[in-house]
Amino acid sequence: MGIYAFSFSPTGTSAKILRAVSSGVAEGLNTDVTSVDLTFNPADDIELTERDIVIAGAPVYGGKIAPLAKLRLNALRGNGAKCIVVAIYGNRAFENAASDLAGFMAEGGCLICGAAAFVGEHSYSTSATPIAAGRPDGQDLSDAHKFGMEIASLILQDKLREVNPTELSDVPSPAESIANFRKFVVAYQQQQSTNPVTYLPTVDQSLCDGCGACYAACPTGAINPECEEVDPAKCIKCCACVKVCPQEARHLATPFAGILSENFNLRKSPRWIL
């Protein structure tokens, strides 16, 4: 039996959760977990078997799993391997993301035996507009480790069975917060339909020292080596370039940051089913 953990994690947030889950599985089974980072490269052709266990995790983009994460997993062949999917979201809502990833993995031949949603710092979070800032924190990682231990326990008892990922329910946000966000989205969509604006990370040349950290951190190669331009066709707005810049020279002026920060600051806890 092989145990594999696949993570797509431009800002490192999803990877932290997957490492904690993997550590729980490894401790519970007294074995190693093979970790595969999909952030910059797709998984090699991997032929799994029904004896293998797969843990797949990626960030939520607009209520679904980041499309690039699924592209990175295209070469995986499940062949009946048991799979646990993990969606990492920015404290608003994970919506259909866990089911989205589960459906993709099932199409690849995996049997879905668990689903989870954990909170991580939102890509748009800044000091001025904090959104789940600092998460996953110690409690989140402890919960992720516990989740991994529960997976291991079921494996040892031969009780890891197929689940329905649609049964993974979110912690509801306050009705007023949801209403405020929906009103904002409607206004934003109307504005974009009449006067569309493309929001991309920008760089303050007075602060940038050309260190190349942003260029190296971009998972799609959207930033040129001089750290000046961003290709709108490649940018997925993951904000890895913003988070990694040591000079704080990069910024994404998205209008979503403020509304998310104002309305979704109540702490949500992880959810999972096995």
C-alpha positions as CSV (number, residue, x, y, z in Angstrom):
1,M,0.0,0.0,0.0
2,G,1.3,3.4,-0.9
3,I,0.0,6.7,0.5
4,Y,0.3,9.9,-1.6
5,A,-0.5,13.5,-0.7
6,F,-0.9,15.9,-3.7
7,S,-1.1,19.6,-3.1
8,F,-1.4,22.6,-5.3
9,S,-0.4,25.6,-3.1
10,P,0.9,28.9,-4.7
11,T,1.1,30.7,-1.4
12,G,2.0,27.7,0.7
13,T,-1.3,27.7,2.7
14,S,-2.8,24.5,1.2
15,A,0.6,22.7,1.6
16,K,0.6,23.5,5.3
17,I,-2.8,21.8,5.8
18,L,-1.7,18.8,3.6
19,R,1.5,18.3,5.6
20,A,-0.4,18.3,8.8
21,V,-3.0,15.8,7.5
22,S,-0.1,13.6,6.1
23,S,1.7,13.8,9.5
24,G,-1.4,12.4,11.2
25,V,-1.7,9.6,8.7
26,A,2.0,8.8,8.9
27,E,1.9,8.8,12.7
28,G,-1.3,6.7,12.9
29,L,0.1,4.1,10.5
30,N,3.8,4.3,11.4
31,T,4.7,4.7,7.8
32,D,5.8,7.3,5.3
33,V,3.5,9.5,3.1
34,T,4.8,10.4,-0.4
35,S,4.2,14.2,-0.9
36,V,3.8,15.6,-4.4
37,D,3.9,19.4,-4.9
38,L,1.8,20.3,-8.0
39,T,2.3,24.1,-7.7
40,F,4.8,24.4,-10.5
41,N,4.7,21.1,-12.3
42,P,2.0,18.5,-13.1
43,A,2.2,15.0,-11.5
44,D,4.1,12.5,-13.5
45,D,2.1,9.6,-15.0
46,I,1.2,7.7,-11.8
47,E,-0.6,4.4,-12.0
48,L,-2.2,3.7,-8.6
49,T,-3.9,0.6,-7.4
50,E,-6.9,-0.2,-5.2
51,R,-4.5,-0.7,-2.3
52,D,-3.3,2.9,-2.5
53,I,-4.5,5.9,-0.6
54,V,-4.6,9.4,-2.1
55,I,-5.0,12.7,-0.2
56,A,-5.5,15.6,-2.7
57,G,-5.8,19.3,-1.6
58,A,-6.0,22.6,-3.3
59,P,-7.4,26.2,-2.7
60,V,-10.9,27.3,-3.5
61,Y,-11.4,29.8,-6.3
62,G,-15.0,31.2,-6.5
63,G,-16.6,28.2,-4.9
64,K,-14.7,25.5,-6.9
65,I,-11.2,24.0,-6.8
66,A,-8.6,26.1,-8.6
67,P,-8.7,24.9,-12.3
68,L,-4.9,24.7,-12.5
69,A,-4.9,22.2,-9.7
70,K,-7.0,19.8,-11.7
71,L,-4.8,20.3,-14.8
72,R,-1.8,19.4,-12.7
73,L,-3.5,16.1,-11.8
74,N,-4.5,15.0,-15.3
75,A,-1.9,12.3,-15.5
76,L,-3.0,10.5,-12.4
77,R,-4.8,7.1,-12.9
78,G,-6.6,6.0,-9.8
79,N,-7.6,2.4,-10.7
80,G,-9.7,2.2,-7.6
81,A,-7.4,3.9,-5.1
82,K,-9.1,5.4,-2.1
83,C,-9.1,9.2,-2.1
84,I,-9.6,11.9,0.5
85,V,-10.1,15.4,-0.9
86,V,-9.3,18.6,1.0
87,A,-10.5,22.1,0.0
88,I,-8.8,25.1,1.5
89,Y,-10.8,28.3,1.5
90,G,-10.5,31.9,2.8
91,N,-13.2,31.8,5.5
92,R,-16.1,32.9,3.3
93,A,-17.5,29.6,2.0
94,F,-16.1,26.5,0.3
95,E,-19.4,26.0,-1.6
96,N,-19.0,23.2,-4.1
97,A,-15.2,23.0,-4.0
98,A,-14.9,19.7,-2.2
99,S,-17.5,18.0,-4.4
100,D,-15.8,19.6,-7.5
101,L,-12.4,18.0,-6.6
102,A,-14.1,14.8,-5.6
103,G,-15.8,14.5,-8.9
104,F,-12.6,15.2,-10.8
105,M,-10.7,12.5,-8.8
106,A,-13.6,10.0,-9.3
107,E,-13.4,10.6,-13.0
108,G,-9.7,9.7,-12.8
109,G,-10.5,6.4,-11.3
110,C,-10.4,7.1,-7.5
111,L,-13.0,6.0,-4.9
112,I,-13.9,9.0,-2.7
113,C,-13.6,8.0,0.9
114,G,-13.4,11.3,2.7
115,A,-13.8,15.1,2.2
116,A,-12.7,18.0,4.2
117,A,-12.7,21.8,4.2
118,F,-10.1,23.8,6.1
119,V,-9.6,27.6,6.3
120,G,-6.4,29.3,5.2
121,E,-5.5,33.0,4.8
122,H,-7.2,34.4,1.8
123,S,-5.0,35.3,-1.1
124,Y,-6.5,38.8,-1.0
125,S,-5.7,39.3,2.7
126,T,-3.5,42.3,3.6
127,S,-2.7,44.2,6.7
128,A,-5.4,46.7,5.7
129,T,-8.0,44.1,4.7
130,P,-7.3,41.0,6.8
131,I,-9.2,37.9,5.7
132,A,-8.5,34.8,7.8
133,A,-5.0,36.3,8.4
134,G,-2.4,33.9,9.8
135,R,-4.4,30.8,9.1
136,P,-3.9,27.9,9.2
137,D,-2.8,28.6,12.8
138,G,-1.9,26.2,15.5
139,Q,-5.4,25.1,16.1
140,D,-6.0,24.5,12.4
141,L,-2.9,22.4,12.0
142,S,-3.8,20.4,15.2
143,D,-7.2,19.7,13.7
144,A,-5.6,18.7,10.4
145,H,-3.3,16.3,12.2
146,K,-6.3,14.8,14.0
147,F,-8.1,14.4,10.7
148,G,-5.1,12.5,9.4
149,M,-5.1,10.3,12.5
150,E,-8.8,9.5,12.0
151,I,-8.0,8.5,8.4
152,A,-5.2,6.2,9.6
153,S,-7.5,4.6,12.2
154,L,-10.1,3.7,9.5
155,I,-7.4,2.3,7.3
156,L,-6.1,0.1,10.2
157,Q,-9.7,-1.2,10.8
158,D,-10.3,-1.6,7.1
159,K,-13.3,0.7,7.4
160,L,-12.3,3.4,4.9
161,R,-15.4,3.4,2.7
162,E,-17.0,5.5,0.0
163,V,-18.7,8.7,1.1
164,N,-20.9,11.3,-0.6
165,P,-18.9,14.5,-0.7
166,T,-22.0,16.6,-1.1
167,E,-22.8,15.8,2.5
168,L,-19.9,17.9,3.7
169,S,-21.7,21.0,5.0
170,D,-20.3,24.5,5.6
171,V,-20.6,26.5,8.7
172,P,-23.2,29.2,7.8
173,S,-22.1,32.8,7.7
174,P,-24.3,35.5,9.2
175,A,-27.3,36.3,6.9
176,E,-26.4,40.0,6.8
177,S,-22.8,39.2,5.7
178,I,-24.1,36.9,2.9
179,A,-26.6,39.6,1.8
180,N,-23.9,42.2,1.7
181,F,-21.6,40.1,-0.4
182,R,-24.3,39.1,-2.8
183,K,-25.3,42.7,-3.3
184,F,-21.7,43.6,-3.9
185,V,-21.3,40.8,-6.5
186,V,-24.4,41.9,-8.4
187,A,-23.1,45.4,-8.6
188,Y,-19.6,44.2,-9.6
189,Q,-21.0,42.0,-12.4
190,Q,-23.1,44.9,-13.7
191,Q,-20.1,47.2,-13.7
192,Q,-17.9,44.6,-15.4
193,S,-20.6,44.1,-18.1
194,T,-20.6,47.8,-19.0
195,N,-17.0,48.8,-18.2
196,P,-14.9,45.7,-17.7
197,V,-11.7,46.1,-15.7
198,T,-8.9,43.5,-15.5
199,Y,-7.3,43.4,-12.0
200,L,-3.7,42.2,-12.0
201,P,-0.9,42.5,-9.4
202,T,1.1,45.7,-9.9
203,V,4.6,46.6,-8.8
204,D,5.8,49.8,-7.1
205,Q,9.1,50.3,-8.9
206,S,10.3,52.7,-6.2
207,L,10.3,49.7,-3.8
208,C,11.2,46.8,-6.1
209,D,14.9,45.8,-6.0
210,G,14.5,43.2,-8.8
211,C,15.3,40.3,-6.5
212,G,13.2,37.9,-8.6
213,A,11.3,36.4,-5.8
214,C,7.9,37.1,-7.5
215,Y,9.1,35.7,-10.8
216,A,10.2,32.5,-9.0
217,A,7.0,32.2,-7.0
218,C,4.5,32.5,-9.9
219,P,3.1,29.1,-10.7
220,T,2.1,30.0,-14.2
221,G,5.1,32.0,-15.4
222,A,3.0,35.1,-15.7
223,I,5.7,37.5,-14.5
224,N,8.6,38.4,-16.7
225,P,12.2,38.0,-15.3
226,E,12.5,41.7,-14.8
227,C,9.6,41.5,-12.3
228,E,7.8,44.3,-14.2
229,E,5.0,42.9,-16.3
230,V,2.2,40.4,-15.6
231,D,0.6,38.4,-18.5
232,P,-3.2,38.7,-18.0
233,A,-3.6,35.5,-20.0
234,K,-1.5,33.5,-17.5
235,C,-2.2,35.2,-14.2
236,I,-4.6,33.2,-11.9
237,K,-4.6,35.9,-9.2
238,C,-3.2,33.6,-6.6
239,C,-1.2,36.5,-5.1
240,A,1.9,34.3,-4.6
241,C,3.9,37.2,-6.0
242,V,2.3,39.6,-3.5
243,K,2.8,37.4,-0.5
244,V,6.5,36.5,-1.3
245,C,7.8,40.0,-2.1
246,P,10.3,41.0,0.6
247,Q,10.0,44.7,-0.2
248,E,6.2,44.7,-0.2
249,A,6.4,46.2,-3.6
250,R,3.6,44.1,-5.2
251,H,-0.1,44.7,-4.7
252,L,-3.4,43.4,-6.1
253,A,-6.0,46.2,-5.9
254,T,-9.0,43.9,-6.1
255,P,-12.4,45.4,-4.9
256,F,-13.2,42.0,-3.3
257,A,-10.7,42.4,-0.5
258,G,-12.7,45.0,1.4
259,I,-16.1,43.3,1.2
260,L,-14.6,40.0,2.3
261,S,-12.7,41.5,5.2
262,E,-15.7,43.4,6.4
263,N,-18.2,40.6,6.3
264,F,-16.3,37.3,6.9
265,N,-14.2,37.9,9.9
266,L,-15.9,35.4,12.2
267,R,-13.7,32.4,12.6
268,K,-14.8,29.2,10.9
269,S,-13.6,25.8,11.9
270,P,-12.6,22.8,9.7
271,R,-15.3,20.4,8.6
272,W,-14.8,16.8,7.4
273,I,-16.6,13.5,6.7
274,L,-15.1,10.0,6.6
